Amino acid sequence: MSDVTLATESELGDPLSERELCPDELLAGQEAAFARDIARLHARREEHVRVPCPACGSDAPEAAFSKYGFAFQRCPDCGTLYMSPRPSEALMADYYTNSENYAYWAEHIFPASEAARREKIHKPWLARVLNYCETFGIRRDLLLEVGPGFGTFSALATASGAFARVVGVEPTPEMAAACRARGVEVVEKRIEDLGSEVGQADVVCAFEVIEHLFAPRRFLAGIAPRVAAGGLLVLSCPNGEGFDIEMLGARSQAVDAEHVNLFNPRSLSALVEEAGFEVLRVHTPGRLDAEIVRDAALAGEVALPPFLKRVLLEEWDRLGWPFQQFLAEQGLSSHMWLAARKVA
């Protein structure tokens, strides 16, 4: 299994603020929509089910914390954090199909923040994927993006001409429509249900998807046949052992009712290898950990030891971004990327 490969400063891109991704004036509407979604999940508690560790299958969990009325467990074998009990697979599917929160993001937040996301998130993502292709000798005929959401990355990849064909696989109706509006070719299905609409891909990307899934092992088993022999799988997701989660626990924004699986570099690597891939690289090029913990400290939600108080509060302008770079370069950020090659 691959060790964490450290990110370099050039891979991190420019400093990034949460406010660029979700403008303050839209937060109240988003939070209200999310609260209504959560209430609907709790109204159907009889449909919540207990599950083993989604990474290694161990079923001897240790209680970690609770949030929004949901219990999170920690696997003592691989360290994965996961929600159990969690909404059943059918209830999760209904949640994402009818989510007011997702509709609000599609209608308000994504359009308002699209320019910042394109420049500061999706362009660096595309550059990183292309760097993987060059480094590992990957063809660039077909790229599949699983769960493209609003479609910014797929639209950017299409416009770049770097791939002969780009296809989004998006089951959520509002998001599939948003992709089509940006000129992205879309198949409105789950990857597990994909038929003969597209052939095997040279590159399959799933950004911020696997943490949402009821059955991530089955998801990867569904992806594997869609990747050509020697092709590339790229995943991004929260790192359950990253700085802001370690510091804040349940208060971390990475811990929410939708992130039911919080893998770490070791556990995600093992899961991907089990699905028939060779892990090439795992790294944590996050840019928000320091700001998230700083904001929590300013709000009185966490007490910082003297050293972190100096870095995150007293000398933030001088030390904040260098500290974030340190977290990313040492594999300690709460944002994680994995690149793997399909075994022939």
N, C-alpha and C positions, 0 to 999 in steps of 0.2 A: 504494500500500500504506500502511496506517495506521501512524503512529508510536505508540510506547508512550504511553498516557495514564496519568498519575501517579495513584496511589491516595491518598486522603485518610485522615487518622487515623480518621475515623468509619467508613470502610469496612473497617478492619482488625479491628474488634471488640476484645474483651478480650485481654490477654496469654494465651498458650497454652503449655503444657508438653507435651513428648513423653510424659511419664509419665501424663498424663491420657488419652492415646490408646492406650497399651499399658502397663498396670500392670507394674511391675518383676517381680512374682511370677509373671507369665505369660510372661516373655521366654524362659526356658530351654526351655519346651515349644514355643514358636513357632520358636525357632532350630533346634531338633532336627528339627521337621517340615520346615522349609525346607531344611535340609541333606540330608534324604532326597530331597526333590524335585530338588535340584541334582544329586545322585548319579545319579538316573534320567536326567536330561538328558545327563550326561556318558557314561553307559553306551550312549547311542545317538548318539555323535559322527558316525557315518557319515551321519546324517540332518540334519546341520547344513549350511547353505548360505551362500555369499557373496552379499551384496546391495549394490546401489548406495545412495547417499544416499536415505533415505525421503522427504525433503522436496523436493529439486530434481532428483534423478536423476543427479547427477554421480557418476562412478565413478573418481575419482582421490584416494582418501582418504589422510589423514595419520594415522598411528598415534597414539592418544591415551593409553590405558592399558589394563590388564587387571584384571578382578575376577572372583573365583570361577572362574577358569580360562577366562573369556570375553574376547575382544578387543573393545575399543571404538575406533572410528575417529572422526575429526573431518573434516567436509566443508570443504575450503578455500574453497568458493564461498559457502555459506550459513551455515557455522558449526555445523550440527547435529552432535551427538554420537550415534553409533548403534552397535549391536552388529553386527559382521560378522567372521566367519561367525556365523549365528544358527540356532537350531533351525528346522527346516522348518515350514511352516504346519500340516501334519498333526501334527507332534510338539508344536507349541505348543497345538493344540486338545486333544490327549491330556493334556498337562501340566495345563491348567486344569480339564479334566473330572475328573481324578484327583488333583489336588493335595492333599497332606496339609496343607500350609500354609494353603490356603484353608479347608479343613474345620476346622482348628484355630481360625482367626479366627472362623468362623461359630459354632462351639460355645462358645468361651471368651472371646476378646478383645473382639469386638463386643458381646456381652451385658454384659461387665464395664465397658465404657467408653461404653455407648450414651448414658447421660444426659449425660456431658460432651460427646460428639460432637454430640448434638442441640442443646444449648444454645450451644456455642462454635464449632461448625462449620456444622451444617446450617441452623440458624435464620439466621445471617448469610448463608449461601448463598442461601436462599429470598428474603431481603430484597434481596439484590443482583440476583437474577433479576427480581423484581418491579419493582425500580428501572429495570432495562433496559426492561421492558415499558412502563412509564410514560414514560420518557425518549424511547423510539423509537417509541411508538404501536403496540405489538404487542397483538393480540387475545389472549384468555386462555381459549379454548374447550378446547383439548387440549394437554397437556404430555406429551411422551415423554421418559422418562429412559432412556438407553442405558447398560447396565451399572450398575444401581442397587445391586448388591452386597447388603448386609444390609437395604436398603430404608428406612433412616431418613429420607432426604430425600424420597423418594416418599410415604412415610406422612405426613410433616409437610406436604407440599404438598397431599395429599389432604384432611387434616384441616383445613387452613387455609380451604378453600373458595375460594381465590384463582383456581382453575381449574375449569372445568365438569367436566373429566375428566383423570385422571392415569393413565398406563400405563407400567409398567416393561418394558423389553426386555432380558431377562437369560438368556443361554444356559447358565450354570453351574448345575447342578441344586440344590446346597446353597443357593446364594444365591437362586435363584428360590423355593425353599421358604420361606426366611427372609422374603422379601418377602410371600408369600401369608399367612404367619402374622401379619404386621402389617396385613393388610387391603388390601394393594396389588394392583391388577389387573396381572397379569404375562402377557407372551407369552414363552415359553421358547424363544427363537431368537436368532440373531445379527441385527443390524439389516439386514445384506445379504440375509438370507433371509426377511425379513418379507413376507408376502403381503397379503391384504385384511383382516387381522384388525382393523386400525385405519385411519382415514383420515389425511389430511395433518394435520400438527400445526402449531399456531401457534408452539410453542416446543419445541425438541429440546435436551436437556442431556446431556452426556457428561462426568462428573467423573472425573478420574484414570483414563481408559480408553485414550486414543490412544497413550500411551507404551508400552502393553503389546502393541500389535498388530503382526503380521507385515507387513501391507499397509495402512498408514494411508490411502494415497491411495484404495484401493478402499473402505475403510470410509467415507470422506467421500463418495465417489460413491454408496454405498448409502444414506447419510443424506439426500442432497440431494433425492431424489424424495419423501421423507417430510415435508419441510418445505413448508408452503404458501408461495405467492409472497408476498414481503414478511415472511415469518415469521423467527423468531430461532433461531440456533444458538449455544449456549453451550458452550465447552470449558474444562476446567481440566486442567493437567498440570505436571510440573516444567519449569523454565526452565534449560536447559543452560548458560546464561551467568550464572546467579545466584550470589550470594555464597558459599554453602557449597560449591557444586560448584567454583567458581573457586579457593577456598581449599584444599579437601580432595581434589579430583580423585576418584580411585577410592575414597577413604575416605568420600566423601559417601554418606549413606544413600539419596539419590535415585538413586545408581548401583547397580543390582542386576541379578540375572539375569532379572528380569521387565520391567524398564524398558529395552526395546531401542531406543527412540527418545527422545532428549532434545532436543526442539526449542528454539528461542529465539523471541522475539517476531517477528523478521523472517521466519524460515523457516516458522513456523506460519501467519503471515498469508498468505504466498505460497501455501502449500498449500491453505488454505481458499478463497482467491480463485480458485484454479484449479478448485475444485469448484463454482463458480457462486455465491459469496457475496461480499457487500461487507462488509469488515471495519469495524466501527463503533468498537470499543474493544479495546485490549490493555493489561493492567496486571498488576502483580505484588504482590498483597496478602498476601504470606507473613508468618508470625509465628514461624517456628522457626529461621531461618538462624543468628541470633546464638547461640542456645542450642546448636545442633548444633556449631558451630565451637568454642564455649566448652568443651563436653563433650570434644571431641577434643583440645583443648589441655590440659585437666586430666588426660586419660589419657596425655599424652605423645605423641600421634599427629601433632601439628603444632606447629611453633615459630612464635609470633606476633611480629611486629615490635612495637617499644615502644608505638606508639599503640594498636594493637589489644589488646595485653596490658593496657593501662590500662582500655580500654573493656570488654573481655570477662572480665577476671579481677579486677583490682585495684578497680575501681569498678563492678562488675556491677550492684549493686542500684540505683545512681543512673543509670547510663548504658546498661545493657543494653537495656531496652525502647525508650528514645528512639532508640538506634542501629538497632534493628529497624524502627522506624517510618521512619527515614531510608531504609533499604534499600528498603522497600516503596514509599515515596513517589517514589523516584527510579528505579523500574523495575529494581532490582538484587536483588530477592528471587528465590530459587530455586523459588517457586510462582507460576504464571502463569494468568491468565484471559483468554479471548478471547470477544468477542460479535460476531456477524456477521448480516447480513440476507440472506435468500434473494433473489437477483436475479430479478425477474419474467420 
